[in-house]
Amino acid sequence: MPRPLITDLSSADLAAWCLAQGDRSFRAQQIRRWIYGKRAMGFSEMHDVPGALRTALEEQFDYFGGAVVRHQKSKDGTEKLLLELRDGEQVECVLMREDDRRTVCISTQVGCAMGCVFCASGLMGVKRNLSTGEILDQILRLDRLLSGEERITNVVLMGMGEPLANLKHVLPALETLNEKGGLGLGARRITISTVGLPEKIRELAAHGTPFNLAISLHAPEDELRTRIVPVNARIGVEAILSAADDYFAATGRRVTYEYCLLAGTNDDPAEARRLAGLLRERNAHVNVIPMNPVAAVAWETPSEPRTEAFVEALRRGGINVTVRKRKGADIDAACGQLRLSELQRTT
């Protein structure tokens, strides 16, 4: 069995461990500063931590959770890592650079069970949840790609997997990102993207920290949405919107609705008008995403005029809308593509 990851320990857990080693609890904050603030590459670099405690750390914990299998760099500054975990499974994470923002996109599961037809992540189903440490390990890996002047400004859980299906491990990871002893990011800089699991949305709201919530809607009505997101057959658009309303009421955080445009399927301006009708009375934002082409699926990106017509119909309907810029198109940066190509290559 592999040793625990040091990132699997919360601040309180690490403080208790330090006490159990016969040292003092404040050592936990020293250790965490090296991990999350000073970008240490291992326990041996923690020179203000007593040698005996460093030795115990080396003996009892792993610092990183696996190995970098592939590292791709885009001409637009985007970098993507394929990480092989200690059990041989693989996940992807991405660093995106834009002006003064450094956004990282991380995974929460190996694969995905939601079955969205345009996404490479779920083509082979879900294998398992990631641990809290494996989620944070992606942050550490991407953080070490930055120059000394750069800092992570935003974290999005939009990689492989459904974050709300793994809340047990996701929430402790997000708290570490949020707290001052961790990465120190404000809750408004952390976004959780979900296909829309109503009870889990309410559970997230009850947690109390007002993270940004992005719901991958992709259609304004159930028949079409179920074709695109098969799990919708057990949920329904109205149930998702109701849970989103509850999230806004509990947190005060405006909900974003992601809408991936698939040519000839959900990109008609009539669909935009239906969507506007659903959201007009809600404090909502729509993020339109022209599909990032995936070789393994048959869906295509709409033309630019078609995308513009869809967006304009939303705006005329009184909806706040943006169009997501494509990043890393030359390195297959859409979620799941790198893992899929590696699995195909090795088998």
KEKE-464169 format. One record per residue (C-alpha): residue in three letters; x, y, z. Coordinates in pm, whole numbers, plus 50000, padded with zeros to 5 digits. Each point is the difference from the previous one (the first is absolute). Layout:
REM residues N
ALAXYZ/...
REM end
This chain:
REM residues 347
MET500005000050000/PRO501335034649917/ARG500705023850284/PRO497535028450064/LEU500525032149806/ILE501005029350217/THR497305019749816/ASP497354975850131/LEU500485015650345/SER498025030650103/SER501685027250205/ALA498514985050318/ASP501074964849900/LEU503565011449937/ALA500135018950330/ALA498864968750183/TRP502644979449820/CYS502735024750101/LEU498924996950363/ALA500044962049970/GLN503645002349888/GLY500855018450321/ASP500245034249834/ARG497735030550010/SER496845006549802/PHE501265031849833/ARG502364978649793/ALA496964991049789/GLN499765035649871/GLN503735000349922/ILE499624968049797/ARG496935012949817/ARG501775032649911/TRP502684979849826/ILE497424979349815/TYR497575027049890/GLY501965032550024/LYS503694993549939/ARG499604973349731/ALA502294974650166/MET500654969149790/GLY500364977350302/PHE500314997650376/SER503795003949992/GLU499655036649892/MET498115009750318/HIS503105013550175/ASP498175016850291/VAL498304967150094/PRO502044979150248/GLY501984971949840/ALA498284972950203/LEU496595012349881/ARG501185001249638/THR501224964250033/ALA496634989250140/LEU498245017349713/GLU502204982049747/GLU499344966550167/GLN496245003450041/PHE498715020749705/ASP500365004549625/TYR500475035949888/PHE498674996849643/GLY497244976449898/GLY501404985449681/ALA502065008749695/VAL499685023049699/VAL499464977649698/ARG499595027649742/HIS500455037750009/GLN498615020249710/LYS500545037149938/SER497815021449775/LYS501105030449804/ASP497445020450202/GLY501754991850330/THR497664972050106/GLU501694969550151/LYS498444965950054/LEU501194971150212/LEU499054963549985/LEU500704985550344/GLU500334963150074/LEU498794992950352/ARG501614974850231/ASP497544972749896/GLY500705005649631/GLU496825019749923/GLN500355033149816/VAL498465034750034/GLU500485033449826/CYS500445035550123/VAL500545032849817/LEU501665033750064/MET498555029349801/ARG501705033949975/GLU498105031449907/ASP501125035750082/ASP500385000950379/ARG498024967950060/ARG501504965650053/THR497144975150005/VAL500434963050070/CYS497434973949902/ILE500104967950200/SER498354965750004/THR498034983950282/GLN499494964549870/VAL501764975149773/GLY497615001049706/CYS496385010950033/ALA496624982950035/MET497825028549866/GLY500284989549634/CYS499895034349829/VAL500124991049632/PHE502605025949897/CYS502524993350280/ALA503004976749983/SER500174996350380/GLY497074976250023/LEU500594978349694/MET501264971550220/GLY497865007450304/VAL501185008450350/LYS502724979750172/ARG500125016050346/ASN499945031950204/LEU503195019250062/SER501085005050359/THR500345034850146/GLY503764997049963/GLU499754989149636/ILE497845030449925/LEU502445023650171/ASP502974982349840/GLN498895013849663/ILE500175035150145/LEU503544993950124/ARG501124986849663/LEU498555029449807/ASP501195025550256/ARG503574988449945/LEU499725008249629/LEU499635037150083/SER502855024850010/GLY500975016850327/GLU497805030249923/GLU496934979849900/ARG497364987850242/ILE496864979049957/THR497075024350001/ASN497064977049924/VAL499144963250034/VAL497264982849802/LEU498784964650057/MET499174994049634/GLY502394971749921/MET499224963149999/GLY497134988250217/GLU496915013750175/PRO501185020050306/LEU496704997550187/ALA500144961949978/ASN503225001850205/LEU499155026750257/LYS501534979450281/HIS503455006849857/VAL499315031749802/LEU498885021850292/PRO503144994850214/ALA502125007849692/LEU498075032249938/GLU500365010550362/THR503784995849970/LEU499955021649687/ASN497885025850181/GLU501745002450337/LYS502985022850069/GLY502174970950104/GLY499394984349661/LEU499835017649664/GLY498075029550145/LEU497555004149712/GLY496705017650064/ALA496874978949947/ARG499025021849704/ARG503164988149823/ILE499044963350028/THR497394985949761/ILE498304966150019/SER498554987749673/THR497244974150017/VAL497644982349765/GLY497345008450258/LEU499354976450293/PRO497265017750198/GLU500504984650344/LYS503785004149973/ILE499545036549900/ARG497995005050319/GLU502654981550201/LEU502645023449857/ALA497855030050095/ALA499654986850355/HIS503784997650029/GLY499955037750033/THR502985011549790/PRO498655019349698/PHE501994984549719/ASN499025008349642/LEU497614974449852/ALA499914992749627/ILE497304976649870/SER500574982549667/LEU496505004049859/HIS500514996749621/ALA496265000249923/PRO496895018450120/GLU497654970050010/ASP500154963850108/GLU499684980949673/LEU502955017849841/ARG502065000850317/THR499594962750055/ARG501364993849650/ILE503095020450088/VAL500304991750371/PRO498474965250049/VAL499975002450381/ASN497405027549962/ALA497364972949952/ARG500164994550378/ILE500155036950092/GLY498225025349776/VAL500675036449921/GLU497435013650245/ALA501514981150293/ILE503415013949913/LEU498745035849975/SER498204996450332/ALA503204988250170/ALA501915028649838/ASP497465024650136/ASP500564985150346/TYR503765003649957/PHE499655036849912/ALA497675005850294/ALA502424983350242/THR503275015049874/GLY499115031749810/ARG502274987549722/ARG498655003749646/VAL499834966849816/THR501644995749660/TYR498394977449740/GLU502424984549753/TYR498664992649655/CYS502194979849762/LEU498915007149642/LEU499774969249779/ALA499495006949632/GLY496524990749881/THR498904987650342/ASN499535027550260/ASP501305031049819/ASP496755013149848/PRO499055035450113/ALA496624985350092/GLU501794980050272/ALA501615032250117/ARG496595016350032/ARG498724970450204/LEU503065002450223/ALA499445037250048/GLY496434992850104/LEU501264976450271/LEU502635023350140/ARG498615035049947/GLU498585002950352/ARG503064984150161/ASN503315015950099/ALA501894979649745/HIS502845001649752/VAL500394978449688/ASN503444989049882/VAL499734988749639/ILE502674974749903/PRO500454991549631/MET500884963150009/ASN503694991650021/PRO500374973149730/VAL500704964950129/ALA501204974349746/ALA498224971250173/VAL496505014949975/ALA497895010349703/TRP498805034250119/GLU501285031849835/THR500555036650086/PRO497425024549860/SER501115026649756/GLU500875034150140/PRO496865016649851/ARG497864972550156/THR501635005850339/GLU499525037749969/ALA496304995549917/PHE499524978150307/VAL501745024950227/GLU498085029449857/ALA496694982250061/LEU500974995650365/ARG500955036550034/ARG496745011449842/GLY498294978050258/GLY501625019950280/ILE502644974250098/ASN503565007950108/VAL502174979149770/THR503654994549913/VAL501684977349747/ARG502854979750141/LYS503305004849821/ARG501604968249880/LYS503324993350171/GLY502554973749910/ALA498264988849681/ASP503344988749854/ILE500674976150292/ASP496604982650027/ALA499175019250319/ALA496384988650021/CYS499484977550299/GLY500824963549961/GLN501665002249658/LEU503584995450117/ARG499134970550223/LEU497984984249720/SER502825003449748/GLU502514985650249/LEU497764970250077/GLN499504993649628/ARG503745002549939/THR500934975450276/THR497304974649915/
REM end
